[in-house]
Amino acid sequence: MLVLSRRAGESVVLGEDITVTVLEVRGDVVRIGIDAPRSLRVHRAELLAQLEESNRQAASPSADLVAQLSKALGRDRDTDSD
């Protein structure tokens, strides 16, 4: 990881078309501006982690939900046969 020190108003250029500018430093909060093409997706890391966890939970239903669905379909999970 490259670590740089920047003051408010200073920028870092990534590649040819991405500029990251430090807008404000107030205590332990740093506001940055990102100038990038619209085609480049920019997300906050904590929101991506939260979205991934939410998707993981949605993709794996609880045992209670599976049992309710089985009951609604008229099947008993333990005695289901092919």
PyMOL CGO cylinders between C-alpha atoms (Angstrom):
from pymol import cmd
from pymol.cgo import CYLINDER

trace = [
    CYLINDER, 0.00, 0.00, 0.00, 1.31, 3.41, -0.96, 0.3, 1, 1, 1, 1, 1, 1,
    CYLINDER, 1.31, 3.41, -0.96, 0.89, 5.91, 1.88, 0.3, 1, 1, 1, 1, 1, 1,
    CYLINDER, 0.89, 5.91, 1.88, 0.98, 9.63, 1.09, 0.3, 1, 1, 1, 1, 1, 1,
    CYLINDER, 0.98, 9.63, 1.09, 0.60, 12.73, 3.22, 0.3, 1, 1, 1, 1, 1, 1,
    CYLINDER, 0.60, 12.73, 3.22, -1.62, 15.47, 1.79, 0.3, 1, 1, 1, 1, 1, 1,
    CYLINDER, -1.62, 15.47, 1.79, -2.99, 18.72, 3.16, 0.3, 1, 1, 1, 1, 1, 1,
    CYLINDER, -2.99, 18.72, 3.16, -6.41, 20.20, 2.47, 0.3, 1, 1, 1, 1, 1, 1,
    CYLINDER, -6.41, 20.20, 2.47, -6.56, 21.32, -1.15, 0.3, 1, 1, 1, 1, 1, 1,
    CYLINDER, -6.56, 21.32, -1.15, -3.84, 18.91, -2.31, 0.3, 1, 1, 1, 1, 1, 1,
    CYLINDER, -3.84, 18.91, -2.31, -4.54, 16.07, -4.73, 0.3, 1, 1, 1, 1, 1, 1,
    CYLINDER, -4.54, 16.07, -4.73, -3.31, 12.69, -5.87, 0.3, 1, 1, 1, 1, 1, 1,
    CYLINDER, -3.31, 12.69, -5.87, -3.73, 11.59, -9.48, 0.3, 1, 1, 1, 1, 1, 1,
    CYLINDER, -3.73, 11.59, -9.48, -4.42, 7.91, -10.21, 0.3, 1, 1, 1, 1, 1, 1,
    CYLINDER, -4.42, 7.91, -10.21, -3.85, 6.81, -13.77, 0.3, 1, 1, 1, 1, 1, 1,
    CYLINDER, -3.85, 6.81, -13.77, -4.86, 9.34, -16.38, 0.3, 1, 1, 1, 1, 1, 1,
    CYLINDER, -4.86, 9.34, -16.38, -8.37, 10.22, -15.34, 0.3, 1, 1, 1, 1, 1, 1,
    CYLINDER, -8.37, 10.22, -15.34, -8.84, 9.88, -11.58, 0.3, 1, 1, 1, 1, 1, 1,
    CYLINDER, -8.84, 9.88, -11.58, -8.05, 12.67, -9.12, 0.3, 1, 1, 1, 1, 1, 1,
    CYLINDER, -8.05, 12.67, -9.12, -8.48, 12.35, -5.36, 0.3, 1, 1, 1, 1, 1, 1,
    CYLINDER, -8.48, 12.35, -5.36, -8.46, 15.70, -3.54, 0.3, 1, 1, 1, 1, 1, 1,
    CYLINDER, -8.46, 15.70, -3.54, -8.34, 16.30, 0.22, 0.3, 1, 1, 1, 1, 1, 1,
    CYLINDER, -8.34, 16.30, 0.22, -11.14, 18.81, 0.77, 0.3, 1, 1, 1, 1, 1, 1,
    CYLINDER, -11.14, 18.81, 0.77, -11.05, 19.22, 4.52, 0.3, 1, 1, 1, 1, 1, 1,
    CYLINDER, -11.05, 19.22, 4.52, -9.39, 17.80, 7.61, 0.3, 1, 1, 1, 1, 1, 1,
    CYLINDER, -9.39, 17.80, 7.61, -11.27, 18.28, 10.87, 0.3, 1, 1, 1, 1, 1, 1,
    CYLINDER, -11.27, 18.28, 10.87, -10.01, 16.27, 13.83, 0.3, 1, 1, 1, 1, 1, 1,
    CYLINDER, -10.01, 16.27, 13.83, -9.98, 12.62, 12.82, 0.3, 1, 1, 1, 1, 1, 1,
    CYLINDER, -9.98, 12.62, 12.82, -12.37, 13.16, 9.88, 0.3, 1, 1, 1, 1, 1, 1,
    CYLINDER, -12.37, 13.16, 9.88, -10.98, 13.69, 6.40, 0.3, 1, 1, 1, 1, 1, 1,
    CYLINDER, -10.98, 13.69, 6.40, -13.31, 14.77, 3.58, 0.3, 1, 1, 1, 1, 1, 1,
    CYLINDER, -13.31, 14.77, 3.58, -12.10, 13.79, 0.13, 0.3, 1, 1, 1, 1, 1, 1,
    CYLINDER, -12.10, 13.79, 0.13, -13.37, 14.49, -3.35, 0.3, 1, 1, 1, 1, 1, 1,
    CYLINDER, -13.37, 14.49, -3.35, -12.99, 11.97, -6.15, 0.3, 1, 1, 1, 1, 1, 1,
    CYLINDER, -12.99, 11.97, -6.15, -13.04, 13.11, -9.76, 0.3, 1, 1, 1, 1, 1, 1,
    CYLINDER, -13.04, 13.11, -9.76, -13.42, 10.03, -11.94, 0.3, 1, 1, 1, 1, 1, 1,
    CYLINDER, -13.42, 10.03, -11.94, -15.26, 8.96, -15.09, 0.3, 1, 1, 1, 1, 1, 1,
    CYLINDER, -15.26, 8.96, -15.09, -18.92, 8.05, -14.55, 0.3, 1, 1, 1, 1, 1, 1,
    CYLINDER, -18.92, 8.05, -14.55, -18.16, 4.54, -15.76, 0.3, 1, 1, 1, 1, 1, 1,
    CYLINDER, -18.16, 4.54, -15.76, -15.93, 3.97, -12.71, 0.3, 1, 1, 1, 1, 1, 1,
    CYLINDER, -15.93, 3.97, -12.71, -17.86, 2.75, -9.69, 0.3, 1, 1, 1, 1, 1, 1,
    CYLINDER, -17.86, 2.75, -9.69, -16.76, 4.37, -6.42, 0.3, 1, 1, 1, 1, 1, 1,
    CYLINDER, -16.76, 4.37, -6.42, -18.12, 2.98, -3.13, 0.3, 1, 1, 1, 1, 1, 1,
    CYLINDER, -18.12, 2.98, -3.13, -17.35, 3.35, 0.57, 0.3, 1, 1, 1, 1, 1, 1,
    CYLINDER, -17.35, 3.35, 0.57, -15.70, 0.14, 1.82, 0.3, 1, 1, 1, 1, 1, 1,
    CYLINDER, -15.70, 0.14, 1.82, -17.96, -0.21, 4.88, 0.3, 1, 1, 1, 1, 1, 1,
    CYLINDER, -17.96, -0.21, 4.88, -21.07, -0.03, 2.70, 0.3, 1, 1, 1, 1, 1, 1,
    CYLINDER, -21.07, -0.03, 2.70, -19.73, -2.74, 0.39, 0.3, 1, 1, 1, 1, 1, 1,
    CYLINDER, -19.73, -2.74, 0.39, -19.04, -4.98, 3.40, 0.3, 1, 1, 1, 1, 1, 1,
    CYLINDER, -19.04, -4.98, 3.40, -22.55, -4.34, 4.73, 0.3, 1, 1, 1, 1, 1, 1,
    CYLINDER, -22.55, -4.34, 4.73, -24.08, -5.09, 1.32, 0.3, 1, 1, 1, 1, 1, 1,
    CYLINDER, -24.08, -5.09, 1.32, -22.09, -8.33, 1.01, 0.3, 1, 1, 1, 1, 1, 1,
    CYLINDER, -22.09, -8.33, 1.01, -23.27, -9.46, 4.45, 0.3, 1, 1, 1, 1, 1, 1,
    CYLINDER, -23.27, -9.46, 4.45, -26.87, -8.58, 3.61, 0.3, 1, 1, 1, 1, 1, 1,
    CYLINDER, -26.87, -8.58, 3.61, -26.63, -10.54, 0.36, 0.3, 1, 1, 1, 1, 1, 1,
    CYLINDER, -26.63, -10.54, 0.36, -25.07, -13.50, 2.18, 0.3, 1, 1, 1, 1, 1, 1,
    CYLINDER, -25.07, -13.50, 2.18, -27.93, -13.55, 4.70, 0.3, 1, 1, 1, 1, 1, 1,
    CYLINDER, -27.93, -13.55, 4.70, -30.55, -13.27, 1.96, 0.3, 1, 1, 1, 1, 1, 1,
    CYLINDER, -30.55, -13.27, 1.96, -28.96, -16.13, 0.02, 0.3, 1, 1, 1, 1, 1, 1,
    CYLINDER, -28.96, -16.13, 0.02, -29.03, -18.52, 2.98, 0.3, 1, 1, 1, 1, 1, 1,
    CYLINDER, -29.03, -18.52, 2.98, -32.50, -18.65, 4.55, 0.3, 1, 1, 1, 1, 1, 1,
    CYLINDER, -32.50, -18.65, 4.55, -32.90, -19.67, 8.17, 0.3, 1, 1, 1, 1, 1, 1,
    CYLINDER, -32.90, -19.67, 8.17, -33.88, -23.22, 9.14, 0.3, 1, 1, 1, 1, 1, 1,
    CYLINDER, -33.88, -23.22, 9.14, -37.21, -21.88, 10.44, 0.3, 1, 1, 1, 1, 1, 1,
    CYLINDER, -37.21, -21.88, 10.44, -38.00, -20.29, 7.08, 0.3, 1, 1, 1, 1, 1, 1,
    CYLINDER, -38.00, -20.29, 7.08, -37.15, -23.52, 5.24, 0.3, 1, 1, 1, 1, 1, 1,
    CYLINDER, -37.15, -23.52, 5.24, -39.38, -25.48, 7.63, 0.3, 1, 1, 1, 1, 1, 1,
    CYLINDER, -39.38, -25.48, 7.63, -42.25, -23.02, 7.14, 0.3, 1, 1, 1, 1, 1, 1,
    CYLINDER, -42.25, -23.02, 7.14, -41.89, -23.20, 3.37, 0.3, 1, 1, 1, 1, 1, 1,
    CYLINDER, -41.89, -23.20, 3.37, -41.80, -27.01, 3.46, 0.3, 1, 1, 1, 1, 1, 1,
    CYLINDER, -41.80, -27.01, 3.46, -44.92, -27.06, 5.60, 0.3, 1, 1, 1, 1, 1, 1,
    CYLINDER, -44.92, -27.06, 5.60, -46.66, -24.61, 3.26, 0.3, 1, 1, 1, 1, 1, 1,
    CYLINDER, -46.66, -24.61, 3.26, -45.82, -26.85, 0.32, 0.3, 1, 1, 1, 1, 1, 1,
    CYLINDER, -45.82, -26.85, 0.32, -47.22, -29.84, 2.19, 0.3, 1, 1, 1, 1, 1, 1,
    CYLINDER, -47.22, -29.84, 2.19, -43.91, -31.59, 2.70, 0.3, 1, 1, 1, 1, 1, 1,
    CYLINDER, -43.91, -31.59, 2.70, -42.25, -32.82, 5.84, 0.3, 1, 1, 1, 1, 1, 1,
    CYLINDER, -42.25, -32.82, 5.84, -38.48, -32.32, 5.60, 0.3, 1, 1, 1, 1, 1, 1,
    CYLINDER, -38.48, -32.32, 5.60, -37.66, -35.44, 7.60, 0.3, 1, 1, 1, 1, 1, 1,
    CYLINDER, -37.66, -35.44, 7.60, -39.99, -37.81, 5.73, 0.3, 1, 1, 1, 1, 1, 1,
    CYLINDER, -39.99, -37.81, 5.73, -39.67, -36.42, 2.20, 0.3, 1, 1, 1, 1, 1, 1,
    CYLINDER, -39.67, -36.42, 2.20, -38.93, -39.18, -0.32, 0.3, 1, 1, 1, 1, 1, 1,
    CYLINDER, -38.93, -39.18, -0.32, -38.24, -39.15, -4.06, 0.3, 1, 1, 1, 1, 1, 1,
]
cmd.load_cgo(trace, "trace")
